[in-house]
Every structure is written in C-alpha cells, then in structure tokens.
Amino acid sequence: MSLSKQLLSLILALFLMIFSVNFMLSVENIRSYLEGESQIHAQDTATSLGLSLSPYLVDEKDPVLETMMNAIFDRGYYKEIKLVNVEAEPLVTLTNDKNVETVPDWFIDYGADT
C-alpha cells in the first residue's frame, strides 16, 4: 500500500473516530438536558397541582381530586402520577405505560440504561 493510501486511511479512521465520539457525547448531552427539563417541569406541575388540590383534601374521597389529576395527567407525557395522604397511603394513582411514537426505541433504551 502506498504512503498516500496509508495517510488517507489514517485520516479517514481518525475522522470517523472523532465523529463517533462527538455524536455519542451530543446524544448524551441532549438526553441529560431533556431529562433535567422534564424533571423541572414535573416538579413545577406537582407544586401547582398540590396547591390546587389543597382545599379539596379535607375529604379524601372527593371526586374533584381525581378529576383535577386526570386533567393534568391527560395533557402531559407522565408515566405515573400518584396522590398520597399523610400516612403515605395512595388516594389516586394514574399510570401510563405507552411510549411516545415519535421517540426512537434506541433513545428510550439508552436513557433507561443509565
């Protein structure tokens, strides 16, 4: 193999290696940013929901509790929303096991591994 072909192969291999590492770091940064933003949004929603539900918590069987939680749950991509009382007994639990169709499976699996 001539020297020019060897240099070209070396440069190509270095470029592919640098591109691959850069791509992996970019995906990790995007994933961690989106995860952080989702956690902040979920915490803000939980605070708002807690303040909205506080007048109705006198009666733990009040249907307004579940109605308000359904309104929040149905408009977001939440896996689970749970309302518990002071003794940590669940009053209302809403779960969603569906994946978002527009998110690739490899991205979801990559985030579940960490």
C-alpha positions in Angstrom: 0.0 0.0 0.0 1.4 3.4 -0.9 2.1 6.1 1.6 -0.7 8.3 0.2 -3.3 5.5 0.7 -2.0 4.8 4.2 -2.3 8.5 5.1 -5.7 8.7 3.6 -6.8 5.6 5.6 -5.4 7.0 8.8 -7.1 10.4 8.3 -10.4 8.7 7.5 -10.1 6.4 10.5 -9.4 9.4 12.8 -12.2 11.4 11.3 -14.7 8.5 11.9 -13.5 8.0 15.4 -13.8 11.7 16.3 -17.2 11.9 14.6 -18.4 8.9 16.5 -17.2 10.2 19.9 -18.7 13.6 19.2 -22.0 12.1 18.2 -22.2 10.0 21.3 -21.4 13.0 23.5 -24.0 15.1 21.8 -26.7 12.4 22.2 -25.8 12.1 25.9 -25.9 15.9 26.4 -29.3 16.2 24.7 -30.6 13.3 26.7 -29.4 14.7 30.0 -30.7 18.2 29.1 -34.2 16.8 28.2 -34.3 14.7 31.3 -33.4 17.7 33.5 -36.0 19.8 31.8 -38.6 17.1 32.2 -37.9 16.8 35.9 -38.2 20.5 36.5 -41.4 20.6 34.5 -42.8 17.7 36.5 -41.8 19.3 39.8 -43.5 22.6 38.8 -46.6 20.7 37.8 -46.7 18.8 41.0 -46.4 22.0 43.0 -49.2 23.6 41.1 -51.4 20.5 41.4 -50.7 20.3 45.1 -51.7 24.0 45.6 -54.8 23.4 43.5 -55.9 20.3 45.4 -55.2 21.6 48.9 -58.8 22.9 49.5 -60.2 19.6 48.5 -58.0 17.3 50.6 -60.4 17.7 53.6 -62.4 14.8 52.1 -60.1 12.2 50.7 -62.9 10.7 48.7 -63.8 13.9 46.9 -64.1 13.2 43.1 -62.6 16.6 42.4 -59.2 15.2 43.4 -59.2 12.6 40.6 -60.8 14.9 38.1 -58.1 17.5 38.6 -55.4 14.9 38.4 -56.9 13.4 35.2 -56.8 16.9 33.7 -53.0 17.2 34.4 -52.3 13.6 33.5 -54.1 13.7 30.2 -52.3 16.7 28.8 -48.7 15.6 29.6 -46.4 12.7 29.0 -46.3 11.4 32.5 -45.6 7.8 33.3 -47.3 7.9 36.7 -49.0 10.5 38.9 -49.8 9.4 42.5 -51.5 11.3 45.2 -50.8 10.0 48.7 -52.2 11.1 52.1 -50.1 11.9 55.3 -49.8 8.2 56.1 -48.3 7.5 52.6 -51.4 5.6 51.5 -52.3 6.2 47.9 -55.5 8.1 47.2 -55.3 8.4 43.4 -52.9 6.6 41.1 -52.7 7.2 37.4 -50.3 5.3 35.2 -49.4 5.3 31.5 -47.2 2.5 30.0 -47.3 3.7 26.4 -44.2 5.0 24.7 -44.2 8.2 22.6 -44.3 7.0 18.9 -42.0 9.8 17.6 -39.2 8.9 20.0 -36.9 6.1 18.7 -36.6 3.0 20.8 -32.8 3.2 20.9 -33.1 6.6 22.5 -35.5 5.4 25.2 -33.4 2.3 25.8 -30.2 4.4 26.0 -31.8 6.5 28.7 -33.1 3.5 30.7 -29.6 2.1 31.0 -28.2 5.0 33.0 
